Amino acid sequence: MQSDNKRITFLDITKCFAIFCVILGHVIQQTFPGDPYHDSWLFQFIYSFHMPLFMVVSGYFMEKAFAMSPLYFLKRRSIQLLLPTLTFSILFILFHNIIYIRFTDKDSINFFAYLSGGWMWFLKYLFICAVIAYASKKIFRNDILAASLPTILLIILTRTTIFRLLPFLWLGYFLHKYNDRLFRRPLVPLIGSLIFFIFFLIFWKGDYDAAYTYATDVVENSPYSLIETGEYVASWQLEETKESIFDLALSSTTYSGDRELWGAVVSPAEYGSVIATKEFVDLLNEDPNDVRLGLLIPDKSGSKQTVNKYPCVTFV
């Protein structure tokens, strides 16, 4: 009889590979903060799959979780996922607010803002996805209904990033459940994966001429009009402009939406993860009068490559 505690070699290797990808991806970000690392094929490759891969591995063990009682399931998942998050958060806040700010120009961090923010986000996402999957399984019983119906509804109705990872949790569950069938005929999942890839590839048309036609139609035949050149740079500080078709009104003043929204991603004072490509900056510099040059501000390396379109202005 096989022990339940026996290591599964290929899962250990998969987790090791995923962990390495996470580390390498962050090394690329921190080592070359002034470069357009998002243009790197290696960075794009890593970020196309590494966190979903963790979710698949986690889903591989959901079959045992589904057999637990609700209270025992919540207890186990809380100890495994929420306790480490809470413990690390407390230690980090104490270190940051007592020691770190004494030697830097950083402000103290609110504990509750930190705990509810994007730090250690995967553990929190995994906990929520696991609870949803467990509840779905108990309600619907049928695996296909439990996996598909709540997932589709949550993604459509909320459009929240967290629920995009839920299908990968279920994928791991199905890989475990049908493990023998899949590996008995490995060509079947390979062909299925190729069909899946081609199916989504057809949605990428690259029809730039059509995009230009539709954009021109909006400019010329709608209530909206383009901002004059002299007002362009200052317009990004306004709540509404005559170009505004859809605006987001955000009430949070902490980290531009608690480090989860676009302003914090772009701002050099926060993540600073988005900068203009060298080709785009060179193109702007070909015309010293190009109004878009006024939007460029220094990035973390001091080079004027950050496009300051979203300065996180708070309107009361």
C-alpha positions as CSV (number, residue, x, y, z in Angstrom):
1,M,0.0,0.0,0.0
2,Q,1.4,3.4,-1.0
3,S,1.9,5.9,1.8
4,D,0.0,9.2,1.5
5,N,3.1,11.0,2.6
6,K,5.2,9.8,-0.2
7,R,6.7,12.6,-2.3
8,I,5.4,12.9,-5.9
9,T,8.6,13.6,-7.8
10,F,7.2,15.3,-10.9
11,L,5.2,17.7,-8.7
12,D,8.3,18.6,-6.7
13,I,10.2,19.3,-9.9
14,T,7.3,21.4,-11.2
15,K,7.1,23.4,-8.0
16,C,10.9,23.9,-8.1
17,F,10.7,25.1,-11.7
18,A,7.8,27.5,-10.9
19,I,9.7,28.9,-7.8
20,F,12.8,29.5,-10.0
21,C,10.7,31.3,-12.6
22,V,9.2,33.6,-9.9
23,I,12.7,34.4,-8.6
24,L,14.1,34.9,-12.1
25,G,11.2,37.2,-13.1
26,H,11.7,39.4,-10.1
27,V,15.5,39.5,-10.6
28,I,14.9,40.7,-14.2
29,Q,12.7,43.5,-12.8
30,Q,15.0,44.6,-10.1
31,T,18.3,44.2,-12.0
32,F,17.2,46.3,-15.0
33,P,14.6,48.7,-13.6
34,G,15.4,51.4,-16.2
35,D,15.2,49.1,-19.2
36,P,12.0,48.0,-21.0
37,Y,12.2,44.5,-19.4
38,H,8.6,43.9,-20.4
39,D,9.9,43.6,-24.0
40,S,12.2,40.7,-23.0
41,W,11.0,37.4,-24.5
42,L,12.2,35.7,-21.3
43,F,10.2,38.0,-19.0
44,Q,7.1,37.6,-21.2
45,F,7.5,33.9,-21.3
46,I,7.8,33.5,-17.5
47,Y,4.9,35.8,-16.8
48,S,2.6,34.0,-19.2
49,F,2.4,30.9,-17.1
50,H,4.3,30.9,-13.7
51,M,1.5,31.8,-11.3
52,P,-1.2,29.7,-13.1
53,L,1.2,26.8,-12.8
54,F,1.3,27.2,-9.0
55,M,-2.5,27.1,-9.0
56,V,-2.5,23.9,-11.1
57,V,-0.2,22.2,-8.7
58,S,-2.4,23.3,-5.8
59,G,-5.5,22.0,-7.6
60,Y,-3.8,18.6,-8.0
61,F,-4.4,18.0,-4.2
62,M,-8.0,19.3,-4.1
63,E,-9.5,15.9,-4.2
64,K,-8.5,15.2,-0.6
65,A,-9.7,18.6,0.4
66,F,-13.2,17.9,-1.1
67,A,-13.5,14.9,1.2
68,M,-13.0,17.0,4.4
69,S,-15.7,18.4,6.5
70,P,-16.3,22.2,6.0
71,L,-14.9,23.2,9.4
72,Y,-11.8,21.0,9.0
73,F,-11.3,22.3,5.5
74,L,-11.4,25.9,6.6
75,K,-9.1,25.1,9.5
76,R,-6.5,23.4,7.4
77,R,-6.5,26.0,4.6
78,S,-6.3,28.8,7.2
79,I,-3.3,27.3,8.8
80,Q,-1.6,26.6,5.5
81,L,-2.3,29.9,3.8
82,L,-3.7,32.7,6.1
83,L,-1.4,32.0,9.1
84,P,1.8,32.4,7.1
85,T,0.4,35.6,5.5
86,L,-0.5,37.1,8.8
87,T,2.7,36.1,10.5
88,F,4.9,37.5,7.8
89,S,2.8,40.7,7.6
90,I,3.2,41.3,11.4
91,L,7.0,40.7,11.2
92,F,7.4,42.9,8.1
93,I,5.4,45.8,9.5
94,L,7.3,45.8,12.8
95,F,10.7,45.8,10.9
96,H,9.5,48.5,8.5
97,N,7.9,50.8,10.9
98,I,10.4,50.5,13.7
99,I,13.8,50.1,11.9
100,Y,13.6,50.6,8.2
101,I,12.0,54.1,8.1
102,R,14.8,55.4,10.5
103,F,17.4,54.9,7.7
104,T,15.2,55.8,4.6
105,D,12.8,58.4,3.5
106,K,9.9,55.9,3.4
107,D,6.7,56.5,5.4
108,S,5.3,54.0,7.9
109,I,2.8,51.4,6.6
110,N,-0.7,50.9,7.9
111,F,-1.1,47.2,8.9
112,F,-4.6,46.7,7.6
113,A,-3.8,48.4,4.3
114,Y,-0.7,46.1,4.0
115,L,-2.7,43.0,4.9
116,S,-5.5,43.7,2.4
117,G,-3.1,44.9,-0.4
118,G,-1.2,43.1,-3.0
119,W,1.7,41.7,-0.9
120,M,1.7,37.9,-0.6
121,W,-1.3,38.1,-2.9
122,F,-1.0,34.5,-4.2
123,L,-1.6,32.9,-0.8
124,K,-4.8,35.0,-0.3
125,Y,-5.9,34.3,-3.9
126,L,-5.3,30.6,-3.4
127,F,-7.3,30.6,-0.2
128,I,-10.3,32.3,-1.8
129,C,-10.2,30.1,-4.9
130,A,-10.0,26.9,-2.8
131,V,-13.0,28.0,-0.7
132,I,-15.0,28.8,-3.8
133,A,-14.1,25.4,-5.4
134,Y,-14.9,23.5,-2.2
135,A,-18.3,25.2,-1.9
136,S,-19.0,24.6,-5.6
137,K,-18.2,20.9,-5.3
138,K,-20.5,20.6,-2.2
139,I,-23.4,22.4,-4.0
140,F,-23.3,20.9,-7.4
141,R,-21.6,17.5,-6.8
142,N,-21.1,17.1,-10.6
143,D,-17.5,18.0,-11.3
144,I,-18.2,19.7,-14.7
145,L,-20.9,21.9,-13.2
146,A,-18.9,22.7,-10.1
147,A,-15.9,23.7,-12.1
148,S,-17.6,25.6,-15.0
149,L,-20.7,27.4,-13.8
150,P,-19.4,29.4,-10.7
151,T,-16.2,30.1,-12.5
152,I,-17.9,31.5,-15.6
153,L,-20.4,33.6,-13.6
154,L,-17.7,35.1,-11.3
155,I,-15.5,36.0,-14.2
156,I,-18.3,37.6,-16.2
157,L,-20.1,39.3,-13.4
158,T,-17.1,40.6,-11.4
159,R,-14.2,40.7,-13.9
160,T,-11.9,40.4,-10.9
161,T,-8.4,39.2,-11.5
162,I,-8.5,36.6,-8.8
163,F,-11.2,34.5,-10.5
164,R,-9.1,34.2,-13.6
165,L,-6.9,31.8,-11.6
166,L,-9.8,29.6,-10.5
167,P,-9.9,27.6,-13.8
168,F,-6.3,26.6,-13.2
169,L,-7.1,25.2,-9.8
170,W,-9.8,23.1,-11.3
171,L,-7.4,22.1,-14.1
172,G,-5.0,20.7,-11.4
173,Y,-7.9,18.7,-9.9
174,F,-8.9,17.2,-13.2
175,L,-5.3,16.3,-14.0
176,H,-5.1,14.3,-10.8
177,K,-8.5,12.7,-11.2
178,Y,-7.9,11.6,-14.8
179,N,-4.1,11.1,-14.3
180,D,-4.1,7.4,-15.4
181,R,-6.2,8.1,-18.6
182,L,-4.1,11.1,-19.6
183,F,-0.8,9.5,-19.3
184,R,-1.9,6.2,-20.8
185,R,-2.3,8.1,-24.1
186,P,-0.1,11.2,-23.8
187,L,-0.8,12.2,-27.4
188,V,-4.4,13.0,-26.5
189,P,-3.7,15.9,-24.1
190,L,-1.0,17.1,-26.4
191,I,-3.4,17.4,-29.3
192,G,-6.0,18.9,-27.0
193,S,-3.6,21.6,-25.8
194,L,-2.7,22.5,-29.4
195,I,-6.4,22.8,-30.3
196,F,-6.9,25.0,-27.3
197,F,-4.0,27.2,-28.3
198,I,-5.2,27.6,-31.9
199,F,-8.7,28.4,-30.7
200,F,-7.6,31.4,-28.7
201,L,-5.1,32.4,-31.3
202,I,-7.9,33.1,-33.8
203,F,-9.0,36.0,-31.5
204,W,-5.8,37.8,-32.2
205,K,-6.3,39.4,-35.6
206,G,-3.8,42.2,-35.6
207,D,-6.1,44.2,-37.9
208,Y,-4.6,47.7,-37.2
209,D,-6.3,49.2,-40.3
210,A,-9.7,48.4,-38.9
211,A,-8.7,49.8,-35.5
212,Y,-7.7,53.0,-37.1
213,T,-11.0,53.2,-39.1
214,Y,-13.1,52.7,-35.9
215,A,-11.0,55.2,-33.9
216,T,-11.4,57.8,-36.7
217,D,-15.1,57.2,-36.8
218,V,-15.4,58.0,-33.1
219,V,-13.4,61.2,-33.5
220,E,-15.3,62.5,-36.4
221,N,-18.8,61.3,-35.8
222,S,-19.4,61.4,-32.0
223,P,-20.0,63.9,-29.3
224,Y,-16.3,63.5,-28.3
225,S,-13.5,65.7,-29.6
226,L,-9.7,65.6,-29.4
227,I,-7.9,67.8,-26.8
228,E,-5.9,70.7,-28.2
229,T,-2.2,70.3,-28.3
230,G,-1.6,73.1,-25.7
231,E,-4.0,71.4,-23.2
232,Y,-2.8,67.8,-23.7
233,V,-0.3,67.4,-20.9
234,A,-2.3,69.2,-18.3
235,S,-5.5,67.3,-19.3
236,W,-4.2,64.1,-17.5
237,Q,-4.5,66.0,-14.2
238,L,-8.3,66.6,-14.8
239,E,-11.2,64.5,-13.6
240,E,-12.9,64.7,-17.0
241,T,-12.1,65.9,-20.4
242,K,-13.9,66.1,-23.7
243,E,-12.1,62.9,-24.8
244,S,-13.5,61.0,-21.8
245,I,-15.6,58.1,-22.8
246,F,-15.2,56.0,-19.7
247,D,-13.6,57.1,-16.4
248,L,-12.9,55.2,-13.1
249,A,-13.7,57.2,-9.9
250,L,-11.4,55.8,-7.1
251,S,-11.9,56.8,-3.5
252,S,-8.7,55.3,-2.1
253,T,-5.8,57.7,-1.6
254,T,-3.4,55.0,-0.4
255,Y,-0.8,53.8,-3.0
256,S,-3.1,54.8,-5.8
257,G,-5.6,52.1,-4.9
258,D,-3.5,50.2,-2.4
259,R,-0.8,49.3,-5.0
260,E,-3.3,47.3,-7.0
261,L,-4.3,49.9,-9.6
262,W,-2.6,51.3,-12.7
263,G,-1.1,54.4,-11.0
264,A,1.0,52.3,-8.6
265,V,2.2,50.0,-11.4
266,V,3.4,53.0,-13.5
267,S,4.6,55.4,-10.8
268,P,8.4,55.3,-10.2
269,A,7.7,55.9,-6.5
270,E,5.9,52.6,-6.4
271,Y,6.4,49.6,-8.7
272,G,7.6,51.6,-11.7
273,S,7.0,48.5,-13.8
274,V,5.9,50.2,-17.0
275,I,8.1,52.5,-19.1
276,A,8.2,53.6,-22.7
277,T,10.3,51.5,-25.0
278,K,13.5,52.9,-26.4
279,E,12.0,52.9,-29.9
280,F,9.0,55.0,-28.7
281,V,11.2,57.5,-26.9
282,D,13.5,57.8,-29.9
283,L,10.5,58.4,-32.1
284,L,9.2,61.2,-29.9
285,N,12.7,62.8,-29.8
286,E,12.7,63.0,-33.6
287,D,10.3,66.0,-33.2
288,P,11.3,68.3,-30.3
289,N,7.8,69.9,-30.5
290,D,6.0,66.6,-30.0
291,V,3.6,67.4,-27.1
292,R,3.9,63.8,-25.7
293,L,7.5,64.6,-24.6
294,G,5.9,66.6,-21.8
295,L,4.5,63.5,-20.3
296,L,7.8,61.8,-19.9
297,I,9.2,61.8,-16.3
298,P,12.3,60.1,-14.9
299,D,12.0,56.4,-14.1
300,K,13.8,54.7,-11.2
301,S,17.1,54.9,-13.1
302,G,16.7,58.6,-13.7
303,S,16.1,58.3,-17.4
304,K,13.0,60.0,-18.8
305,Q,11.1,56.9,-19.9
306,T,8.0,56.8,-17.6
307,V,4.9,58.1,-19.3
308,N,3.1,60.1,-16.6
309,K,-0.4,59.7,-18.0
310,Y,-1.9,58.4,-14.8
311,P,-0.6,60.6,-11.9
312,C,-3.2,59.3,-9.5
313,V,-4.9,62.6,-8.8
314,T,-7.5,62.4,-6.0
315,F,-10.8,64.3,-6.6
316,V,-12.9,64.9,-3.5
